[in-house]
Amino acid sequence: MTKAKGSLDKNLSNVIDDLAQTPVNSHQAQQLNQDANDRRQDALNHDQPTDLHHQRS
């Protein structure tokens, strides 16, 4: 195994940052969940980026 070069894992630090956000109300909680879902969907469709301005017809 290789050792980390004196820094934390970027993915883990992003997860910690996301978990540190406490939603104030249900609307904000829903927005945070939607952001996570959007990132997940973007990762699944990484070969076809979403372009809302030039949609296929």
N, C-alpha and C positions, 0 to 999 in steps of 0.2 A: 504494500500500500504506500501511496505517496502522502506526504504530509501537506497540510494547507500552508500556504506561504504567508503566515502571520495575519490572516484575515478570516472573517467568518464566511460561511457559505452564503452566497448572494441570495439563493432561493429561500434559505431558511430565514435570513434577515428580512426578506420581503414578507414572508408569512408572519413573522413576529410583528412587523409594522401593521399588517392587516388586522391581526388579532388585537392590537393595541387600540384600534378605533372602536369606540363604544357608541352605538347609535343612540340618538337622543329620543327618537320616537319611532313609531312603526313605519312611517314613510321613509325616513333615513335608513332604517334597517333594510327595507325593501330595495332601496337604491344601492346599498352596499352589496346585497345579494345579487342584484342584476348586473352590477359591475363584474363580480366574480364569474357569473354565468357568461357574460359577454367575452371575457378573457378566455374562458374555457372553450367557447365556440370558435373564437378566433384561432386558438391553438389547433383545433381540429381541422379548420379550413385554411390553414396557413398557405396553401398553394393557390387559393382563390380569394384574394382580399375583397372585402365588402366595399363597394363603390355606390353610395346612395345617389350620387349626382348623375351617373351614367349607367342606369340599370338596363339590362337586356330586355328586349321586347319580344 
